[in-house]
Amino acid sequence: MQGADQIHPLDGVPDHGFGPLGGLTHSVLTQYIGAALTVPHLHLGQNILPDPPFPLAAHVPMGNPLNEDWRECGAELDAFLRAGARELRNQPTPPISAYSQQIRILQWVLRFDAIAMVWRDPRLAGFSMVALVVDRTGNCLAGRVPDGGDATDIEVVRGEPPAGDGIAVLLHDVLLAQYEWTSAVFGAVP
């Protein structure tokens, strides 16, 4: 996995006919081709929805506290996502004065519009990894990479993968919790 701590622009990324949300799905899957996934990996999509405050659609990895919860939740996706949303909502909200004007502007122009989760789902035989991507309006895409496949083999479709079991609703809740916290901390876009 290259550049896991960086902003990954979506310019030039195949969108599979689904615009920036499709590009996000493709891009996060390419990050993990060839990796042995032992826990789900989450990424926040920035400026994915129409009328972004800044014309740069991108994604950034979402690190702790969520990845630490995987083992504590018994490697259960639904428990993992419920715990993640709960932790995000229970985070302290520092005063807006704790951040410089430059940091607040950066947060305003890189609006969190979507979330992507990439993991290995053993119920989907023949695929090395899957991705589920939702935006704040509820649009959902699923992507997958066949065993031994590369970026040219990525498949993206509308909706959850067959073994999704309602995970999109829980992933959407994690996104909303992150968006609510960010809005509370950094304020509304001027």
N, C-alpha and C positions, 0 to 999 in steps of 0.2 A: 504494500500500500504506500503510495507516494504522496507526500505533501499533506498528511492527515491533519496538520495544524494550520492549513491555509484556506483562504477563500478560493473556491474553484468556479471560475466564470463558466457560463453555459454557452458562450458564443461558439458556433461551429459544431456543437454537439448534436448528433442526430436526435430528432424529437419524435420519431415514429408516428408523425401525423397528429400529435397531441400538444404542440406548442411547448412553452417552457416547462410545463409539468412532465411532459414526455422526455424532454432533455434532462430534467433532474433525475428521472428514473434511470435513464441510460447512463448518465454520468456517475451516479452513486454505485451502480453495478460494476462499472469499469474499475472503480477504485479497489475492488476486492477480488477481481479475477485472479485465480491462482492462490489466493489466501485460504488458510484453514480457519474458517469462522467457528469460534467456540461460543460466542455471545452475539446477540444482535448489535448492530451498529446503527446509530441514529445520526441523521444530518438535517439541518434546518435549511430550507429553501428560502432564498431572499429574492424579493421583487419578481415573484412568479405570476401573481395576479395582474390583470389589466391595470393600466394607469399607475405604474409604480412611481414612487417619489424620485427614483433614479433609474436610468435605463440599463442597469447592469443586473441581469438575472444570474444568480450564483448559488452555491451552497457551501456550508461550513459544517464540519463534524461537531456533533453535540457530545461532549465528554461527560464527565462525572456531573451529577451524582448517579445518573441512570445506569451506567455500565457496572457499577459496584453492586447494584441491586439484583442483578441477574441470578447470581448464586443464592442470595438470600430469599429469592422468590421461587426457589426450587426449579429453575429453568422453565417456568411457565410463562408464556407470552402475556396472557391476560393479567396475571398477578404483577408481572414486571411493568407493564404499561400503567396499570392502576397505581402502583407504588410511585412511578415516575411522575404522574400528574399530581399526586398527593404531595410529593416532595417539592415540586415546583410551586405549588400553591402555598405551601407552608414556609417557603424561604422568606427571610426577613426582607422588607422593602426599605432600602436606605433612602434618605432624603435626596431629592433631585440635586441639591447643592453638593452632594458627594462626588459629582461628576463634572468635568469641565464642559464648556460649551462645545468644544471640538468632539468630545466623546458623544454628547447628546446628538449632535448633527449626524455623526456617523451612524448612530442607531436609527435615526429618522430615515436616512437615505437607504439603509440596508434593511428594509422592512421584512420581518419573518412572515411569509405567506404560506409556507408548506413545510411538511416534515416527511422524511423518507427513512424507512427502516430496512436494512439489509441483513439477512440471516440465512442460515442453512436449515431448511425444513425437511427433516427425514421422511415426512409423509409424502413428499413430492419426489418420488423415485425418478432418476434420470436427470435431475437438475442439481448443479453444484451450489446454487444460491438463488434466492428470490428477493424481490424488493416490493415493498408496499409503500405507496406515496399518496398523501392526501393534502389538499389545500384547505384554507380556512373556510371556503364556501362549501366544502364537502365533496368536491370532485375527487375521484380515487382512481389510481392506476396501479397495475401490478406488472412487474417485470421479472424475467427469469433468464438464467444462463444454463444451457445444457451442460451436463458433465463433459469436461474436456473442451468446452467452447471458449471462444474469445469474444471480443467486443462486437464483431460482425454477426455473432449468433444470438445476440440479446433479443428477446421477444418482449414487447410491451403491449398490454391490452387494458381496456377500460374495466374497472372493478377489481374486486379482491381475487386472489388466487383461489382455486377450488378448495384448498384446505385452510382458507383464511379464518373461518369461524367467527366473523364479527370483529376481528382485530382492527379493522379500519376505524371503527367507532372509537375504540380505546386510543388508537394512535392520534386521531383527531383531537381527543381530549387532552393529550399531552401537548399538542401544538397550541391549543387554546390556552392552556395553563402557562406556557412559555410566552405567548403573545400578551396575555393579561399582565404577567409580571413585568415584561419589558416595557409595556405601556405605562404601568404604574411607576416604574423607576425613572424612565426617561421622558415621560410626558408625551402629549400628542404632537403630531407633526405640525409645525407652525404654518 
